[in-house]
């Protein structure tokens, strides 16, 4: 019942959101429709205008509670929305035929060969327009009927009229149920030691000589991630209490952010007396007197204010002016990055810090679970508990709630529910978890809420790209019409996405070394995804053929995602006549007999469709069915064929066309593509796109993935001249530009919306006129530039002269004659640089070594073997990739990149070095300088001359290192001080043959137990376990080894790690004859995998808690012995999952 009530409330909320959006749509649709009605319908116009204002007033007055209580009102709201959509479609159809007439007239004026046919086409268009006007009239009459029903509701319910919208949406009021927090910890905190130490270091409790200025640290994380608990943990620390004494001030921030209330609460916390003054000036004066002679720590817990930056200014300004002996410290907790950004804008950069909380380690989550549910000796329950932990994705609040529930419910079925159901479908858990998340959702405007609901149609863990998702929102009709047309709508959509991102509804997938921000992917945390499903109405649905239940999809569905294709899926499409979005992902090919034909029939009935996306296989011979969907704005197909392709070019509303693969594209007819006057984004395979003549006639184009320059008319670079709104363009075969005059006709420097320009030369050209590239000058504020395959000697003048001052991303590939690049030190906006296949490059910048931008984030250098030195690295750098570069040592950091480097924390988190044949050692490099502070990932691959890793002294200082991979470094003889890394979780050492060869004759020092808790150790030589630092490991969770020469498992090492060892995997165990007799002492072992073990004939007594056993390539004797009542049967009987073959 609890679950049903929660779902009912969520569905009512979703309908309420739809109602709020409809309020703003109705006036636009009705007024536009009335303008298109003929004069003889004046009476209908008068009636609708009169009833419109009354219906709007009623809509404005409908409350969420009324929607919950009145099912009849819900039904009327759906009828209202259906009527509005019908009117929209009729209007859209009229616009379609208007566009068709314009197209036919253009064709008639440009051709005298078929005038009779053209006149016939115009006649057909005229008849269609008359039919559409009748459809519009009928739609408006239906809308009038719905308006009349609204009047009946006012009579029956006594509903009051409102002359203006009641707009309190998008800001949570203080009446919302929020628990007041204090500085006292109610429960133990597990994990977060790293973040706690980082904050205590920022507080300066161990550095009394620090400055006396105000400093702010924001703790940002999603709901339930432990922000408040971390702040409480810091406040409970003895060093912090000794340092700040009684001036640790804890204030729970009201949702309605008012500086006067906040200052009053601070004074009450300090004096323990109620404040009577109400003037902000007086209160701030009193606060200044209290703080001026004291060091203080102010904790502002659970802040939500991100809209009015001047409010933060009013609050922070007096505090910034206080000169205390130690200075003030403000610790702010918030679930929204936008709040942290609002505060950051009020503070100098060196007086602001941000700590972002991710999910906890699975061990910490298990500790939380065990705190509430004491460890159970029941093997199955313990195994289920481990799977529950893995499914929680590190959220401590959910672990706590689940632990409290399971404590009193030890029945196996209750525990298994957590593996088979989503959290939002668990009666006793969902209300508490979803209430915590719902606060964030209710803080959104109805328009942003609708966009968030749209995300529920995609599968969980779906990787979103911002550009793709915002295109879908616009094309599907979620973004309201703008006076600036589609470009204005896209801007609004991007703003909505950024709101969701800053409020932690999306998380950026770490992107490491790809320097193209447009390829960033975002995901929704499992709980956020479940929230999106919960708050979505029947307007949004997903259908999976593996879980066939057509009843789950309402006939009212507007936006539908289908996984797979079968007859049930096609039935769902057939009954969904209101569909605006249809996305089908299908991997099966070919389609079963008859499915393709049935799919085409079903598609012809979804005439309201705006967006169509086909992923996967099976989309051939379907173009003729798509061509009948006149309202389409967006088509994306992973593959199609040439059959009836030209029919798609008569969908005159089309704004986005993406055909990633066209079977038979060399013969595909693309001549009519320029009919699509509204087309704004065009992505076709190069062979097809290169045959489109006069692409410059598509004057609304904003993104073009390929202009193949030819010397013939209609294919010259001058086709870009009239594309005034161009934002992204890829230009191929630039060598075919005849001269500078032709190049200048493209007028690239005048395209003020240009963000991305890619210039590519083919491999066939030899002679180059370098003045041509100097003439192709991009717009000076362009953000992304790519140059590929250019065989000139020098970079263009506009790069050497640093004209592009707003450049964010620079990619230079395959320019074999360039031997140096200019310094980029003056390009403060440049964040991402990729240099690839520059075989003669010897220098970047001047001899001073400061050739890189001061705020660079990503640097990737590949295939530059003549480049012996890299410039100094700025502190802002996060990702460094070096592949096939001639350096002998890694670069050092720049001390001049930032004016006050001592106040800036280094950002470098990933360092990947691959196939650098001259690299001998790390030497005096970034790893041995201040850059180590943020380093989390180190990969060194194929560096055949590298002999050693950094020393223990340097590795010990790297407190953040979590992953190290060393592969194919044949000369490596020592791992240096690798064992000193305190936070290492993943260690992979393979094909470093010299490590074991050199150690065989060297005496090994006595083993010293290491405190390192290692998640995964992956090696290809088991002998490594006999030497340092491996022999010291005793807390390893997973061991993966290539056992090609392994005669037996390393028994002593296994016993040493038995308290933590959960998984053993031996690949290619072709010499392994037996398992240790002590296997039954490995109480923590859950899974054992042996691949290719032909000599293994018997098993010892197995670990008591082993859950999964997999042995492949085993001998017949073992396979037979493991069958029922066989010689090994008793040993494997307790194991839950056994696979021996």
N, C-alpha and C positions, 0 to 999 in steps of 0.2 A: 504493500500500500504506500509506503514511503516513496518507493521508486516511482510509482504511478503518479503520485502527487507532484513530485519534482519534475517529472516529464511534462505533466499537464501545465504546470506553471511555465516551464520553458517554452512550450509550444504557444501558449497564450502570449508570452513575451515576443516570440518571433512574429506572430500575427500583428501585434501592436507595432513592431518595427515596420512591417510592411504597410500598415495603416499610415504611419508617420511619413514614409516616403511618398505614398500615394497622395497625401495632402498637397505636396509641392508639385506633383505631376499633373493633377487634374485640371488646374487652371490653364497650364500650357497646352494640354491636348485639346481641351474643349474650345478654347479661343482660336487655336489654329484650325480646328475642324470647321468651326463656324465660318471662318474666312473662305473655306473651300466650297461651301454649299452654294448652289445656284440661288438667284434672287427669289425664285418661286417658293423657296423654303423659309421665307422671312418669319412666318408664324412659329416654326420650330426653333429658329434662332432666338426669338424673344422668350419663349418658354424656358429654353435651356439656360439662358443668361440669368433669368430670374431664379431658377431652381439651383443653379450652380452655387451662388453665394450662401443659400440656406444649407445646402449639403456640406459645403466647406465648413460652415459654422458648427454643424453637427459633428463632423469628423474631428475638428479641433477639440471638441469637448469629450470625446470618448476616452475613457480611462482604461488602464490595464485591468483594474478590478472588474469593470463592466464586461470586458472581453472574457475574463475567467468565469463570470457568473451567468452569462447570457449566450447560449449556443446559437440562438436565432440571430443575434448580432454578428457572431462569427460568420454564419452563413451569408448574411447580407454583405459583409466586408469582402468575402470571396466573390460574390456576384458583382460587386462594385469593381473589383480589380479585373474580373473577366471582361466586363463591359468596357473599361478603360483600355484594356489590351486590344479588344476588337476594334475600337475606334483608332487606336494607334496603328494597327495593321492596315486599316482602310486608308488612312492618311498616307502611310508609307507606300502603299500600292499606287496611289495617285502620283506620288513623287517619282516612283519607279517608271511609270509610263511617260512622265514628263522628260525624264532623262533619256528614255528610249527614243522619244521624238527628236530630241536634240541630236542624238547620235545618228539617227537616220538622215536628218537634214544635212549634217556634216558630210555623211557618206554620199548623199545625192549631189551636194555641191562640188565634191571633189572627183566625181566620176560621171561621165556621160554615156557609159556603156550599158547601164541597166536602169534607166530612169523609170521604166514601167514597173519593175520589181520594187523599186524604192517607193513609188507612189502607193503600191499595194501595202507595203509595210507601214507607211504613215496612216493609211486608212484603218489597218488593223489596230494600230496604237490608239487611234481616235476612238474606235469602238470599245477598246479595253478601258479607256479613261471614262467613258460614259458608264460602263458597268461598275467601275470602281466608285464613281460618285453615288450610284445607287447603294452600293455596299456601305459607303460612309453614312448615307442617310439612315439606313437600317440600323447601323451601329449606334448612331446618335439617338435614334428612337428607343433602342434598348436601354441606353444610358439614361434617357429621360424616365423610363419605367423604373429603373433602379433609384433615381432621385425621388420618385414618388414613394417608393418603399421606405426611403429614409424619412420622409415626412410622417409616415405611419409609425415608425419607431419613436419619433419625438412625441407623438400623441400617446402611444401605449406606455412608454417608459417615463414620460415627463422629462425628457432630456433637455437640459438647458442649452441655450445657444451661446457661442463664444464668437465675438467679432474678430478675434486675432488668436493666433496659435499660442498655446501655453508652453513656452519653451524653457523647461528646466532640464531638458535632456542633456546628456553628455557630461554632466557634473554630478557626482555622487553627493547627496546631501548628508548632513550629520545625523539625520534620523536613521540612516542605515545602521544595521546592527554591527557594531565594531567593538571588540573588547579593548578596554583601556589597558595599555601596557605599562610596566614599571621596570626599574633597573634590576629587580630581583629575579634570579633564575628559578623557574618552577620545576624544571626537570634537567637531568644531566645533558650536556651537549657532547655529541660524538663527532669527531672530525673537526675540520675548520682550523686546525692548528696553524697551518701555513698562513691563512688569511689573518688569524689573530696576531701572529708574530709580525706580519707586515704592517698591521694597523698600530701595534704597540711601538714599532720602530718609527712610524710616522708621528706618533704622539710625542716622541722625544724624551721619554721618561729616563732613558739612559744617556741622553746627550743634553745636559743642562745648559750648555752654551749656545743653544740654537736661538734664532731670532725671535722677536716678541710680536711678530705680526699674526693676524688672524689667519688660520688655515682651516680648510674644509676637506673632509674625506667622505665621499658618498659610497654607501654599500648598496649595490643594485642587484636585484635578482627577482625571479618570478615568485608568485605567491607560494608560500610554503617551503621556500628554499633555505630558511633559517637566518634571515637578515637580523631580525630582532634578537634572536638567540645569540648571534655572534656579537652584537653590540653589548648585550648583557654579559657575555663571557669576558669581553674586554673590560667592562666596568668592575667585574668581580676580581680581576687580576690584582694581586697584592701590590705589585710595583706601581700600577696605575693608581690604586687607592692611596698609597703612600705619597705619590707625586702630587695628586690633585686634592687630597684631603677631603674636606666636606664640600668642595666645589665641583662635584660631579652632578650635573643638573640634567635630569631626565624629563623630557616633555613629549607627550604623545600628541602629534600634530593633528589638529582638527581637519576634517575634509574641506570645510569652508575656510580657506586660508585667509586669516586676518592678522596682520602684524601686531595690532593692539592686543588681541587675545593671546598670541604667542608670548609676547613680552610679559604680560600679566602672569601667565603660567610660570614663566621663568622666575619672576620675583616671588611668587608663592612657593616655589620649590626651594628657593634660597632661604627665605625668612620664615617659612611655615605659617605665614599669616595671609589672610585673604586681602587682596588688593582692592582698594576702593576707587582709585583714580581711573578715569576713562579716556583721558587724552593721551595719544601716542607720544607726544613730545615729553609730557611729564613722566610717563612710564619709562621712556628710554633714558631720561635724565637720572631717574632713580636707579635704573639698571647699571648705568655707567658708574655711579657712585659705589655700587656693590662690587663691581668687577675690576675697577681700575687698579687696585693694589693686590689683586690675587690672580693666580693662574687658575684657569677653569677649563673644564671639559663639558660641553653642551651636547647632549644626544637628542636629536630631533627624529623621533621614530614614526615611520609609516607616513611619509609625506606624499601628497598627491598633486600639489599645485604645480602645473607646468604651463599654464596659459597666460598668466599675467606676470611677466618678468619684473615689472616695476614694484610688485608686492614684495618679491624677494629683495629687491634693491632697498626698499624702505626698511625691511627687517635687518639686513646685513650691514647697511651703511654705518650705523652708530657702533656696531661691534667691531668693524674694521678700524675705527678710529681710537679704540681703547688700547693704550700702551700698557700691557700687563707685564710683570717680570718674566713670565715664560710665554706670554702670548696666549690667545684663546685658541681652542681646538673645538671644531664642530664636527660631530659624527652624525651623518644623515643616513637614514635607511629609507629606501623606496623601491617599489617593484617596477618603476617606470624610468627608462633611460632618459625620457624627455624631462623629467623633474631634475635629474642630475645635470642635464644640459642647461636648464634654466638657471640653476645655481652656479654652474661653471662660468656662465657669461657674466656673472657678477664678481668673479674673483680673478686676480692675476694668475697666469698659467702656473707659476711656481708656488702658488698657495692653494692649489686644488689637486686632489687625488681621487681616483675612482677605483673601487674594488668590485669586480663583477663576480657574483657567485654562480658557479655552475653546479651540476649535480655532484653529490657526494660519492666517494669511492664505495664499491660494493661492500667492502669490509665494514665501513662506517655504518652503512645502511643495515647490515646484518647485526651490528652492535645495538642499533636502535630497536630492531625487531626483537633481539634477545633480551633487551632491557624490559620489554613489556611481555614477551613470551619466553619464559626460561627454556633453555635448550632441551629438546625432547629426545629421548633415546629411541623413539620410533623412527626407523630408518626412512620410511616413506615420507613421514611428515618433515623430517629434516631436509630431504631432497626437494620436496615441494617448497619449503621455505627458501631454499637457495634460488629456485626459479622465480619465486615471488620477488626476491631482492633484485634479480636481473631485470625484471619487468618494470620496476619502479623508477628507473632512470635517475636514481640519485636524489629523489625528493624526500627530505626528512619528515615533512609534515604528513605525507601520505603513509610513510613507513610507520609513523607513530599511530596514526588512526587505525591502520590495518593491524598493527601489533596489539592495540587495546582490544580490538574485536576478536582476534584469534586467541587471545589469552583465555577467554571463557568459552571458546568454541573449538575444541580439539578434535571434533569429528572430521574424518578424512574428507567427506563431501564438502564441508564448509571450506576447507583449505583448497581443495581442487577448484572451487568456484573462482578463486582468484587467478587461476590459470586459464579458465575457459570463458570468463566474462570480463568485460571492460569495467573499470571502476564505476563509471556512471550508471551501470546496470546492477549494482550491488546495493540492495535496500538499506543496509545498515551503515554503509560507507559513503555512498554518493552524496547525501545531503551535506555532510560536513566538508567534503572535498570540493564539491561544486559551489558551495556557498563562499568558500575562500577564493575561488577563481571568478565567481560571478561579479564580485566587486569591481574587478578590472574591466569586465565586459560592460557593466552598466555605466562606466565612466566614459564610454564612447558615444559619439553622436549616432543617430539612427542610420545615417548614410554609411558610416564606417562599420556599424554593426552588420548591415546588410552585406557588405563586402567580406566581412569575417565569416558570416554564415555560408557564403558562396564556397569558401575553402573546404567546407565539410563534404563536398561531393567527391573530392579527391581521396585516394587511398591514404591511410596513415603512413607517415614517414615520407610522403611525397616531397620531392625536391622542387621547390618553386624558384623560378627566376622572376625578379621584380618586373622586368619589361613584359614578359609573357603574361603574367597574371594581371597586370594593369590593362594590357590590351584586351584581355578577356572580359574584365569588368566593364570596360567601355563598350565593347562590341555586343555584350549580352544585355545592355541596357540598364546596368546598375548605377551608372553615373548619369546624373541629370543633364539635360541639354544645356549647353553653354553658348553664350553669344559669340564666343571665340571659336565655335565649331569643335571638331574633334581634338584639335591641339589643346584647347582649353580643358576638355574633358580628361585628356590624358594627364594633364598637369594636376587636376583634382585627384585623379586615381593614384598618381604617385604620392601625393600628399597623404591620402588615406593609407597607403602601404607604409609610409614612413611613420605614421602615427602608430600603426599596429606593431611595427618593428621596435619603436622606442618604448612602447608600453609592454614589451616582452611577449607579444603574441607570436612573433617569429624569432628564430635564432639563426644566425649566420653560421653556415658550415665552414669550419676553418679551411682556408683556401691555400695555405702554404705558398707554393711556387707559381701559381698561374697569375700572370701580371695583368689580366684583363678583368676589371671590376664587373663588366657586363656578364661574365660567366659565374658570378657569385650565385650560390644556391642557398636557399633558406628552408628551414623545416619548422614544423610545429611540434613542440613537446607533446608526448602522448596525452597528457592531461588536458592541454590546451586543445588538441584535436578532438578529444571526447567532449569538451565544452562546446566546440563549434557544432558537433553533431547534436548535442542536447538542445541548444538554443535555436536550431534551425527548424523551420516549419516544413510542412510537406512540399513546399516550393522547391526544396533542394533534396536530391536523392542520389544514392549510389545503388547499382544493381550488379551483383556478381553471379556469373553463371554457375560457379561452384557452390553457391548458397541460394539456389533458386527459390524465390518466394515473391511472386509478382504482386502479392497483396501488400508488400512493404512499400511499393511505389504508388503514390496517389495519382489519380487522373489529373489532379491540379498541378502536378510537378511542372516547374518552369526550367529547371537546370538539372541535367541528368548526366551522370558518369556511369558507363557500362564497362565492366571487365569481362572480355570474351564475347562470343556471339553464339547463340543457339536460338531455338524457336521461342523460348520464354522471353529472352531479351528482345526479340523482334516484336512479340506481343506487347511488351511494355512500351516500346516506341510507338506502336500503332494506336494505343489508347491515350497517348500523351499529346493531345492536340494543342495544348498551350505552350509547348516547349519553346524556349528561347536559346538554350544551350544544350548541345548534344556532343559528348565526348565518348568515343569508343576506343578502348585499348584491346587489341586482339593479337595474340601470338600464333594462333593456329592457322596453318596454311597447307593445302588449300581449304576453303570453306566447304562444309558438307553440302551435298547435292541439294539444290533448291534454296539454300539459305541466302545466297546472293540475290536471287530474284525476289524472295520475300522481303529482304531488307530494302530493296529498291522500292517495292510497293509501299512498305511502311513509311519510308521517308517522304513519299509524295503526299502523305497526309499531314505532316508536321509543317504546315504552311507558315507558321509564325516564327520559324527558326531564324535566329540571328547569328549564331556561332556554331560551326561544325568543325570538329577535330577528330581525325582518324589516326591513331597510332598503331604501329605494328604491321600486320600483313592482311591481305585479302581485299584490298580496295580497288581492284581492277574492274573495268566495265561498269562503273557506277556514276560516271560523270553526267550522264544524261538525266539521272534521277536528281542529282544535286542541282542541275541547271534549272529545275522547275521551282526552286526555293527562292522566290524573288526578294525576300527580306534579308537575305544573308549579308552580313557585314564582314564575316571572318571565315576563311577556309584555311585549314592546315591539314595536310595529308602527308604521312611519312612516305607513301608511295602511291602512284597511280599509273595509268598508261595513256597512250596517245589517243585512244578511242574517245571521240566526242569531247576532247579537251577544249576545243574552240567554243563549245557551248557555254563553258564557265565564264567566258569573256563577254557574256551578255547579261551577267548579274550586275546591273548598273549601280546597285548600292554598295558593292563590295569595296571594303577599305583595307583589308588585310588579306593577302594571298600568299600562302607558303606551300609550295609543292616541292618536297625535299628530294624526291626521286621520280622520274618519269620514264617508264619503260618505253623504249623506242623514241627517245627524246629527239634524236637526229631528224626524224621524219614528222615530229609533232607539229601540228598547225598552230602557230602562235601569232599570226598576222593581225588578229582582231583584238589583241590584248589592250591596245590603246583606246578601245571603246570605254574602258573602265575609268571614266573621268573622275570618280571619287576615290580612286585607289591611292592609298597613302603608304603602304608597306608591301614591297614586292620581293619575294625570295623564290627563285627558280634555279634549277641546275644550270651551270654555265653554258653548256651546249645549246639549251633551249633559249636561254635569255639572250645569248649572242645573236640570235636570229630575229629578235624583235626590232623592227625598224622604227625610227622616229619616237624613241621612248621619251623624248623631251615634250611630247604632247600630253603626257600624264602630269600636268602642272601641279597637281596636289601631292605628288610623291614626296614623302619625307624620309623613307628608307629604301635603298636600292642595293641589293646584294651583288650586283655585277653589271657594269657597263663595259662590254668588250669593244674596245676601240678598233675601228677598221678605217680604211682609207676611203671607203665608199660613202656616198651621201646617206644620211639617216643613221649612221653608226659612228660618227665622229664625236670627239670629246665635247664639241660645241653643243651636243644634245643636252648637256647639263645647264645650259644658259638660262632656260626658262623655268627651271625647277627651283624657284625662289625659296621654297620652304624646306629644302633638302636638309636633313639632319644627319643621316648616315649614308655613305656611298662607298662602294668598292669599285675601283676602276682597274680593269685588266688590260693587258696588251698595250701599255702606255707607249711602247716603242713605235706604235702606228700613228702617233701624233706627228703630223708632217712638219710643222714649224712653230715658232713662238707665237705667231699671229693666231694660229688655230688654237693653241693652248690658252691664250688669253681670252678667247671667246667663251670659255667655260665659266668665267667670272666667279671662280671659287672664293676669291677674297671678299666678295660682296654678299655671300650667303650667311646672314647673321645668325641663323639657327643651326649652322653646321657644328656638330659635335664630334663626328668621326669621319676620317678620310683615310682610305687605304689605296695606295698606288702600287701596282704590280706589273713588272715586266716579265715577258715569257723568256724561256731559256734559248729561244731561237735567234734573238737579236745579237748583233756584234757591234755595229757602228752606233755610236751614241752622240747626239747633240746635247751637250750638258746644259746649254742655255734654255732648252725646253723645260727641264725640271725647275730651273730658276724662275721660270715664268708661271708655272703652276703653283701659285702662292695660295695657301689655304686662308680661310678666315682667321684673323689674328687671335681670336678667343677660342679657337678649336681646342677640344679636350683630349681627343684620342687620335694618334697618327701612326700609320703603319706604312713602311716602305719595304718592298720586297723585290729581289731579282734585278736591282739596278746595277749596271756595269760601268757607270761613270767613275772617274777618278776621285771626285770630291763630293761631299755632301752638298745639298743645295744651299744657296746663299741664305735663304730664310731660316735654315737650321744654324748655320755658322754665325749669323747675326742675331740669333735668339729673338726672332720676331714673335714667336708663339709663346707669349708670356703666361698664358692660362693652361698650358698643356698639362694633362694629368697622366696620360699613359703614352709611352713611346715604344714602338716595336720596330726594329730594323733587322731584316733577314736577308741573307744571300746577296750581299754587296761585296764582291770579291776584291775590288780594287781600292777600297777605302783602307788607308793605313793609319789614320788617326781620326778621332772625333773631338769636336770642340768641348770645352768645359760646359757643364750644365749647372754649375754652382749658382747661377743667378736665377734659375727657374724654380722659384719657391713653391709653385703649384704642382710640379712634377712628382708624382708618387710612385709610378711603376715603370720600370725600364727593362726591356728584354732585348738583348743583342745576340744574334744567332747567325752562324755560318758567315763570319767575317774573317776569312783565312789570313789576310794580310794586316789585320788590325794590330797595332803595336802600342797605341797610347790613347788614353781617354783623358782629355783635359791637358793641362800644362805640367811642368816638372814639379810643381809644388804639391801634387797629389790630391788636390781638392777639386776634382772634376765632377763630382756627383751632386745632385740637388740636395739642399739642406734638410728637406723633410721627406726624403725618399722612404718608401715603405717596402717595396719589392724590387730586388735586383736579380736578374737571371742572365748569365753570360754562358753561351754555348758555342762550341766549335770555333774557338779563337786561339789556336795553338801558338800564334806569334805574339800573343799578349802575355808578357812576362810579369807584369805588375798590375794590380787593380788599384784604383784610387782609394784614399781613405774613406771609411764608411761613416755616414752620419748616424747619430744616436737614434734617430727616428726609424731606422731600418728594422723591419720585422722578419723578412724572409730573404735569404741569400742562397742562390743556387749557382754552382760553378760546374760546368760540364765540358770536358775536353778543352781546357784552357792551359796555357803554358806556364802558369805560375809555379814557383818553387816553394812558396810559403803563403799562408792566408793573409789577407789584407789587415791593416790596423785601423783603428777608429780615428775619426777626425776630431781634433780638439778645437777647430775653428768653425765647425759647421753651425754651432749655436753660440749665441753671445755669452750665455751663462750656463755652461754645460754642467756645472755642479748641481744645479737645481732640476735637471732633466733626467728621468730614469731611462736607461737604455731599453730598447724595445725588442731587440733581436731574439726571436723565439725559435726559428728553424734555420738550420745550416745544413745544406746538402752539397756534397762535393763528389763529383763523379768523373772517372777516367781522366785525371790530371796526371800525365806521365812524369812530370818533373817535381811533383810535390814530395818533399823529403820528410818534413815534420811540420808541426803546427807553429813552431818557433815563437817569436814574440808577436802574437796575433790577437785577434778579437777575443778568442776564448780565454786568453791570459790577461785581458784588460777588463774594463768596466762592463763590456757588453755581456758578460756571463750572467748578469743578474736576472735576465728574463729568458735565457736559453732553455727550451724544453725538448727540442728534437735535434739530434745530430745523426747524419747519414754520411758515411764515407764509403764509396764504391769504386772498385777498379783503379785504385791509386797504387800502382805496382811498386813504386819507390818509397812509399811511406814506411818508416821504420818504427815509429813510436807515437803514442798518444800523449796528451799533456800529463804533467806530474800530479801526484796526490795533492800537493799544495794548491794547484789551480782547480782541480776537480772538486776539492772539498768546498770551495767557495760557490760552486754552482748549485744552489739550493733548489732550483726549479727544474733541473734536467729530468725528464720522464722517459725518454726513448732514445736508444742508441742502436744504430745498425752499422756494422763494419763488414763489408763483403769484398771478396776478391782482392785483398791487399796482401799479395804473396810475400812481400818483404817485411811485413809487420812482425816484430820480434817481441814486443811488449805492449801491454795495454795501459802502461803508465799507472796513474793513480785512479783508474776507473772505479775501483772498489770503494772509493771515498764518497761517491755520489749518494746522497742521503734520500733523494726522492725518486730514484730510478725505478721504473715499473716494467719497461720492456727492454730486453737486451738480446740482440741478434748478432752472432758472430759466425760467418761462414766463409769457406774457401780462403782462409788465412793460414796457409800450410806451414809457414815459418814459425808460427806461435808454438806449436807442439814439437817441431823439429829442433828448435834451439833450446827448448826447456828440458829435453830428455836427459841431458847430461849435467844439468845444473841442480845442485841440492836445493830442495824446497824447504822454506822456513816452516816451523810448526804452524798448524792451522789456528787462526783466530776467528772465533765466531763473529759473523757480521750481523748487524742489526737491520740490514737492508731488507725491506719487504718487497720482493720482486714478483710481479704478476706473471710475466712470461720470460722464460729463458729459452732461446732457440739457437742451437749449435749444430754443426755438421760433423764434429769429431768429439766423441765421448771422452777422449783423453784430456780435453780442456778442463773437465771437472776435477782433475787431479792437481791443477795448479792454481795459483792466485789469479784473480780474486774469486774464481768459481768455487774452489774448495772451501772457502769461508762462508758461502751462502748457506743459511739454515732456515730461511723463511720464504722459499720459492713456491709459488702456487701452481705454475704450469711448466713442464719440461717438454720441449720438442727437440728431437735429435735425429740426425741421419745416421743410422746404425750400420752402414755398409761394412765396417770392419769390427763391429761390436760382437764379442763372444758372449758377454753376459752384461746384465744391467749393473750400473755402479752402485752396489749394495750399500756401501758406507755412506755415500752421498745421499742416497734416498732416505736412509734412516735419519740422517742429520736434518733433513727437511720434512720429516714425516708429519710434523705438527701442522704444516700448512699445505703440503703437496696434494692437489686435487686432481691433476690431469697429467698423464704421461703419454707421450706419443712418439713412437720410434718408427721412422720411415726407412724402408729398405733394410729390414732386419734379417738379411739373408744368411748370416752366420750365427744368429742367436739360437742356442740349443736349449736353453732353460731359463726360467725366471727364478729370482732369489727365493730361498726358502723362507725368508723373513717378510714376504709380501703381506702376510696377514697382520703385520704390525703397522702397516700404513693406514691408520684409522681415518685419515682425512681424504684418502684417494676416492674420487667419485667416478673417474673414467680412465680406461686404459685402451690405447689403440696401438696395434702392432701391424705394420704393413709389410707384406712380402716376407713371411716367416716360415720358409719351407722345412726348416730343421727342427722346429719346435714341436715336440711330440706329446708332452704332458704338461699339466699345470700344477703349481703348488697350491696350498690353501690360500684362498684369495682374500683381499682386504674386506673386512666385515661391512664397510659402508659403500662398497663399489656399486655404482648404479648402472654403468654402461661398460661393456666389454666388446671390443671389435678386433678381430684377427683376420687379416686377409692373406691369401697366398699360402695357407698353411698346408701341412701334409695330411694325407688321408686318415692316418691313425688318430690325429687330434680331432679331426672333423667327426669321425665316427664315435670317438670317445665322448664327445660333447652332446651326442644325441640322448634321448630319453633312456635312462637306466644304463648309459654307457659308463666307461671307467672314470670320466671326468664330470659326469652329470651332477653328482652331489656337490662338487666344488663350485659349479656355476649356477646351481639352482636358486640361490638367494638373489642373484643379480637380476635387476629389473629388465634390462635390455641387452641381449646377447646377439652378436652377429659374427659367426665364424664360417668362413668359406675358403 
